[in-house]
């Protein structure tokens, strides 16, 4: 019995390993992919949205990659990262184990119990909300300052594309 449970848990863990979402433009405001919204002549919100199980670091990297591409498309060489936000479910979606205890009485009789439960999520779940990373950027003018919030668009795009998109 224990071996069967261990085998089932191992299979569930293997099924939970997901590949990164594909990188590309979103077809609508709620679908997976990147989108941007201009808020001033040189300032944008860049968002990357993916299914709820997507890795947070990958979403941030995709949003930064799109920010780099957008900067280059607008004829600029660097951008300033003003802020980052995340939305959607932030909990881990892996297996979990719970233990509970309880007791009660009815009339002259009493009783107690202890239970152990295992939760092994399988499948994509129909009601799962999307997760998104949004960065607010400003295009830079002149030489890039030596600051952690200033990104060289060309080198950032090359680095991120090689690491998260695979080419």
C-alpha positions in Angstrom: 0.0 0.0 0.0 2.8 2.5 0.9 4.7 1.6 -2.3 1.6 2.2 -4.3 1.0 5.7 -2.7 4.7 6.6 -3.2 4.5 5.5 -6.9 1.3 7.6 -7.4 2.9 10.6 -5.8 6.0 10.3 -8.0 3.8 10.1 -11.1 1.9 13.2 -10.0 5.1 15.1 -9.4 6.4 14.2 -12.9 3.1 15.3 -14.4 3.4 18.7 -12.6 6.6 19.6 -14.3 5.6 22.1 -16.9 7.5 23.6 -19.7 7.7 27.4 -20.0 4.8 29.1 -21.8 5.6 30.0 -25.4 6.8 33.5 -26.0 4.7 35.7 -28.3 2.0 38.4 -28.5 -1.3 37.9 -26.7 -4.3 37.6 -29.1 -6.6 39.3 -26.5 -6.3 41.2 -23.2 -6.9 38.0 -21.3 -5.0 35.4 -23.4 -1.4 34.2 -22.8 1.4 36.3 -24.3 2.8 39.8 -24.1 1.0 43.1 -24.4 1.9 46.7 -23.9 0.1 49.9 -23.1 1.5 53.3 -23.8 0.9 55.7 -20.9 3.1 58.6 -22.0 5.2 59.3 -25.1 8.2 57.4 -23.6 6.5 55.3 -20.9 4.8 51.9 -21.2 3.3 49.1 -19.2 4.5 45.8 -20.6 2.7 42.7 -19.4 3.3 39.0 -19.9 0.3 36.7 -19.1 0.4 32.9 -18.8 -1.6 30.1 -17.3 -1.6 30.0 -13.4 1.1 27.3 -13.2 3.7 29.4 -15.0 7.0 30.1 -13.2 7.1 33.7 -11.8 10.8 34.2 -12.9 10.0 33.2 -16.5 7.1 35.7 -16.6 9.3 38.5 -15.3 12.0 37.6 -17.9 9.4 37.5 -20.7 8.1 41.0 -19.7 11.7 42.3 -19.6 12.4 40.7 -23.0 9.4 42.4 -24.5 10.4 45.7 -22.8 13.8 45.4 -24.5 12.2 44.7 -27.9 9.8 47.6 -27.6 12.7 49.9 -26.7 14.6 48.9 -29.8 11.5 49.2 -32.0 11.1 52.8 -30.8 14.7 53.6 -31.8 16.1 53.8 -28.3 19.0 51.9 -26.9 18.1 51.6 -23.2 15.2 51.8 -20.8 14.6 52.5 -17.2 12.6 50.0 -15.1 10.3 52.0 -12.9 8.4 49.1 -11.2 7.4 45.5 -11.4 4.1 43.9 -10.3 2.7 40.3 -10.3 -0.9 39.3 -10.4 -2.7 36.0 -10.1 -2.3 32.9 -7.9 1.1 33.0 -6.2 0.8 29.7 -4.3 2.8 26.6 -5.2 0.7 24.1 -6.9 2.6 20.9 -5.9 1.5 18.0 -3.7 0.7 18.6 -0.1 0.1 16.5 3.0 -2.2 17.5 5.8 -2.9 16.0 9.3 -6.0 16.6 11.3 -7.5 15.6 14.6 -10.9 15.9 16.0 -13.3 14.8 18.7 -16.9 15.0 19.7 -19.7 13.6 21.8 -23.3 12.9 21.4 -25.4 12.0 24.4 -23.3 9.8 26.7 -20.9 8.6 24.0 -17.7 10.3 22.9 -15.1 9.7 20.2 -12.1 11.0 18.5 -10.2 10.6 15.3 -7.0 11.4 13.6 -6.6 11.6 9.8 -3.9 12.1 7.2 -4.7 13.4 3.8 -2.6 13.8 0.6 -3.4 16.3 -2.1 -1.9 15.5 -5.5 -3.0 18.1 -8.1 -3.4 16.6 -11.5 -4.5 18.3 -14.7 -4.8 22.0 -15.4 -8.0 22.7 -13.4 -10.8 24.5 -15.1 -11.0 27.5 -12.9 -7.4 28.4 -12.6 -6.7 32.1 -13.1 -3.9 33.4 -15.2 -0.7 34.8 -13.7 0.9 37.9 -15.1 4.1 40.0 -14.7 3.9 43.7 -15.5 6.9 46.1 -15.8 6.6 49.9 -16.1 9.4 51.2 -18.3 10.6 54.6 -19.6 12.8 54.9 -22.7 16.2 56.4 -22.0 17.8 59.3 -23.8 21.5 59.8 -24.2 24.1 57.5 -22.5 22.8 54.8 -20.2 23.4 55.7 -16.6 25.3 53.3 -14.3 22.2 52.3 -12.3 20.6 48.9 -11.5 17.3 50.1 -12.9 18.7 51.1 -16.3 18.8 48.3 -18.9 20.7 48.2 -22.2 17.9 47.0 -24.5 20.1 45.1 -27.0 22.2 43.1 -24.5 19.1 42.4 -22.3 17.1 41.1 -25.2 20.0 38.9 -26.4 20.6 37.5 -22.9 17.0 36.8 -22.2 16.2 35.4 -25.6 19.0 32.9 -25.3 18.0 31.9 -21.8 14.2 31.7 -21.8 13.2 31.5 -25.5 16.1 29.3 -26.6 17.5 31.3 -29.5 
